[in-house]
Amino acid sequence: MGNLNTTMIEKYRNSFLHEVEANVEEGEWVKMCMQCGVCSGSCPLGPHWDHPPQELFMMIRAGKREEVLTSSSMWMCTSCYNCIVRCPRELPITHIMHGLAHYAKRLGLVPENQQTEKFAQLFWDNLTNTGRVNELKLGLKLYFMNGFGEGIKMSLKMQDVGLNMLKTGRMSPFELLGGHSIKDKTGFHAMLQKAKELEDAKIAKHGA
């Protein structure tokens, strides 16, 4: 009976770790963290984390599922890769943080008014439309993503930059009409659909 109880407790303790390993990119590396703190000390946004990476990894191992998945921490990552370069165990920390953010989004657990998530979705929608990033449309949507008033303020603030980009040919009004597209949009969209099907199958397999 004692062995059975021990097994059940161990299974409960590790259930969230197993979930992360199954659903988060490079999630199997979480258990390799030795809590040295070099990652958070190397991060340019280190002082602003709710939970620095090593703390987040310990929380995963401790089974704190809701606290981890509703945290804003993984949305703070700027992909500078300082943490990966300096980690003594070479953990793919950047990949794990983005993987956690992606998984939280899949589960509908993105913190309210999360700017990084808004930007990521706008960028993705912009890219998948034609297979190329329409910088003018993306820039305008970013300016106005927090409301019309904020968009006007940002547009006026950046007007000199915009005019200089037009003068040097770095931006064209043609982009507002649709801009350039890749040659095989049908094939590109078919590839994205296949990737979605594979991800959906993975989600169904692991019950997430």
N, C-alpha and C positions, 0 to 999 in steps of 0.2 A: 504493500500500500504506500509505503514511504517513497519507493522508487517511482511509482505512478504519479504521486503528487509532485515530485521533483521534476519529472518529465513534462507535466502539464504547465508548471510554473515557467520552466525554461522555454516551452513553446510560446507561451503568452508573452514573455519578455522579448522574444526575438521576432514576433510576428511582423512588426512594422519594419524591422531591418530586412526581413525576407521580401516584404512588399516593395521596399526601395530597390533592392537588388534586382527584382523582377521587372520593375516598371520605369526605373530612372537610369538614364544613360550613365554608364560607368559606376552604377550604384554599388557594385560589389566591392569597390575600393573603400567605402565608408569605414568598414571595420578595421582598416589598416592605419587609420589616423592615430598618432601617438600623443596628441594633445600638446604639441610644443608651442603652438601659437604663432609660428613664423608666418603663416598665411595672413592672419589678420594684421600682423605687424607690417607686412609688405603691401597691404592693400591701400590705395590712395583714399578710399572711403572708409577705412578702418574705424575711425571714431564714430561713424554714423550707423553702424550695424545694430539691429536689434539683438542679433546673435551672430557673432563671427563664425566663420566656417567650422573651426574645430569644435565650437560649442554646439553648433547645429548637428554635427556628426555624432557627438555624444548624446544629444537628445534623441536622435534616430535610434541609436543603440539602446537607449533607455525606454524606447517605446512611446515617446511623447508625440504621437501622430498628429493630433489636431494642432498642437502648438507649433509644430514644424511646418505643416502644410498651409497654415494661415499666416505664417510669418512673412514680413516684407524683406527678410534678409536676402534670399536668393534673387530677388528682383533688383538688388543693389549692384550686382556684378556688372562691371564695365568691359569685361573680356580683355583686361590688360595683360593677363597671364603671369603677373609677378608671383602669384601664389604657387603656380605650377613650377616655375623656374627655381624657386627657393625652397620648395618643400623637400626636406631631407629624405622622404620616402617616395618622392616623385608622384604623389597622388594627382590625378586629373581633376583638381578642385573646380576649375572653371567649368568643365563639362558637367560635373555633378550639380553645381549650382544652377546652371541652365536647365539641366534635366529635372531638377526639383521644381523649378518654376513652370516648366512645361507640364509636368505631372499635376501640379496644383491647379493649373488652368483647365486641364482635362476633367478634373474633379469638380470644377466650379468653385474653387477656394481662393481665387485671387483677391487680395486685399482691396478694399474700396478705393477708388480714385488712384489706382496704381499707374503712374505715368509711363513706366517702362513697358508694361503690358499694352497700354494704348499705342505706344510707338511701334512695338513689335507687330501688333495686328495691322496697323496702317501700312507698315512696310511690306508685310506679307501680302495684303490685299493688292497693293500697288504692283508688286513684282509678279504675282500670279496672273494678273489681268492680261499682260502682253508678253511676259517672259523677260522683260527689261524694266529697270527702275525708271519711272518718269519723275525726275527730280523736282520739276516745277510743281506738279500736282501733289507730290509727297510733301514738299515744303509748305505749300498752302494748307494742306490738311493738318499738318503738325501745328502751324500757327493758330488754327481755329479749333483744335481738338478740345480746348477747355472753354469754348464759348465764343460768340461773335465779338463781344467787346474785347476779350483778350487777344483775339485774332487781329483786330484792327490795330491795337496797340503794338503788337509784335511786327505787323507789316510795316507800320510807319517807322518803327525803330530800325528795321532792316532794309529800308528802301534804298539807301545808298549802295549797300552790298548787292541788291537785286539789279540796280541800274548798271553797276560795273560788270556784273555777270552777263547782262544783255549786250553791253558794248564789246566785250571780249569774246563773245560767242559761246560762253559757258552755259548759257541758258537761252531757250528759244520759245517765243509765244506759240510755236507749232505744237509744243508739248501739251498745251491746253486742249488741242483738238484730238489728242490721242497719242501723239508722239510715235516713236519708232517701235517696231515689234519684231520678235524673232521670226524666222522664216516658217518654222513648223510649230505653230501654236497648238494645233490639234494633238500632235505627238507629245508636246510639253504637258498639256492638260491631262492626257492619258497617263503619263508618267506620274503626275501628282495624284491622280485618282487611284492608281495602283499602290502607291505608297500609303495612301489613306486606308485602303483595304487591308494592307498588311498590318498597319498599326491597330486598326479596329479588331483584327483577328487576334493580335497579341493581347489587347485589352480584354477581350472575351475569354481568352485562355486563362488569364490570371485573375479574372473576376473583378477588375478595377474599373 
